[in-house]
């Protein structure tokens, strides 16, 4: 499985941005897709995840501001980010796993999101 992320960029605080992650290859094996982020000097953290059935989970820091969605026909997962804050600045990575609750098996390249104050 190959993952390619798009949509990062520079946005002002309070603004919105949408990230996309397209999966290719053995996509039938994917059970869960997620977005992680890593800010400078910090550990990578899970931002949001969605299963093939549509169940979602969010980090507390983004609840109510970010929405993860999935288009199974296009093998693409999206992260709609609203009310962005400077602390959301990070490199965002998409990932895919073959079973929820396990470590993710596949990772895409990161896309940088910078939120200016």
C-alpha positions as CSV (number, residue, x, y, z in Angstrom):
1,X,0.0,0.0,0.0
2,X,1.3,3.4,-0.9
3,X,-0.1,6.6,0.6
4,X,0.3,10.1,-0.7
5,X,-0.7,13.1,1.3
6,X,-1.7,16.5,-0.1
7,X,-2.9,19.8,1.1
8,X,-0.5,21.3,3.6
9,X,0.4,24.9,3.6
10,X,0.5,28.2,5.4
11,X,-2.7,29.5,6.9
12,X,-3.6,32.2,9.5
13,X,-5.0,31.4,12.9
14,X,-8.7,30.8,12.7
15,X,-8.5,29.6,9.1
16,X,-9.2,26.3,7.5
17,X,-7.3,23.7,5.5
18,X,-8.1,20.3,4.1
19,X,-5.6,17.5,3.9
20,X,-6.1,14.5,1.5
21,X,-4.4,11.2,1.5
22,X,-4.8,8.9,-1.5
23,X,-4.1,5.2,-1.0
24,X,-3.0,2.8,-3.8
25,X,-2.0,-0.8,-4.1
26,X,-3.5,-3.4,-1.9
27,X,-6.1,-1.0,-0.5
28,X,-8.6,-3.8,0.1
29,X,-6.5,-4.7,3.1
30,X,-6.9,-1.4,4.8
31,X,-9.2,-1.4,7.9
32,X,-8.3,1.9,9.4
33,X,-6.7,5.2,8.2
34,X,-5.4,7.9,10.4
35,X,-3.7,11.3,10.5
36,X,-0.8,11.9,12.8
37,X,1.3,15.0,13.4
38,X,4.6,15.8,14.7
39,X,5.6,19.3,15.8
40,X,9.2,20.4,16.3
41,X,10.6,18.9,19.4
42,X,7.5,16.9,20.2
43,X,6.5,13.3,19.7
44,X,4.3,12.2,16.9
45,X,0.7,12.0,18.0
46,X,-2.5,10.7,16.6
47,X,-4.8,13.4,15.4
48,X,-7.8,11.4,14.1
49,X,-8.6,8.0,12.7
50,X,-11.4,6.4,10.8
51,X,-12.2,2.7,10.2
52,X,-13.6,1.2,7.0
53,X,-17.0,1.2,8.8
54,X,-16.8,4.9,9.5
55,X,-16.0,4.9,13.2
56,X,-13.9,7.8,14.2
57,X,-11.6,8.9,17.0
58,X,-10.1,12.3,17.6
59,X,-7.4,13.7,19.8
60,X,-8.9,15.9,22.5
61,X,-7.0,18.9,21.2
62,X,-8.8,18.8,17.9
63,X,-12.3,17.7,18.8
64,X,-14.9,20.0,17.4
65,X,-12.4,21.6,15.0
66,X,-11.2,18.8,12.8
67,X,-13.2,16.3,10.9
68,X,-11.9,13.1,9.4
69,X,-13.8,11.5,6.5
70,X,-13.2,8.7,4.0
71,X,-14.2,8.0,0.5
72,X,-13.8,4.3,0.1
73,X,-14.5,4.4,-3.7
74,X,-11.6,6.7,-4.1
75,X,-9.4,5.1,-1.4
76,X,-8.9,8.6,0.0
77,X,-9.1,9.9,3.5
78,X,-9.5,13.6,4.3
79,X,-8.8,15.8,7.3
80,X,-10.8,19.0,7.3
81,X,-9.2,21.4,9.8
82,X,-11.0,24.5,11.0
83,X,-10.4,27.1,13.6
84,X,-6.7,26.4,13.3
85,X,-4.4,27.5,16.0
86,X,-0.6,28.1,16.0
87,X,-0.2,25.0,18.1
88,X,-1.6,22.9,15.2
89,X,1.6,23.7,13.3
90,X,3.3,20.4,12.5
91,X,4.1,17.9,9.8
92,X,1.0,15.8,9.2
93,X,1.3,12.2,8.2
94,X,-1.4,9.8,7.0
95,X,-1.2,6.2,7.9
96,X,-3.1,3.0,7.2
97,X,-3.5,-0.2,9.1
98,X,-4.9,-3.6,8.4
99,X,-6.5,-4.0,11.8
100,X,-7.8,-1.3,14.2
101,X,-6.0,-1.3,17.5
102,X,-2.7,-2.4,16.1
103,X,0.2,-0.3,15.0
104,X,-0.2,1.3,11.6
105,X,1.4,-0.7,8.8
106,X,1.8,2.0,6.1
107,X,2.8,5.6,6.2
108,X,2.7,8.4,3.7
109,X,5.2,11.3,3.4
110,X,4.5,14.2,5.6
111,X,2.9,17.4,4.6
112,X,3.7,20.6,6.5
113,X,0.9,22.7,8.0
114,X,1.9,26.1,9.4
115,X,-0.5,28.2,11.3
116,X,0.6,31.8,11.7
117,X,-0.7,33.9,14.6
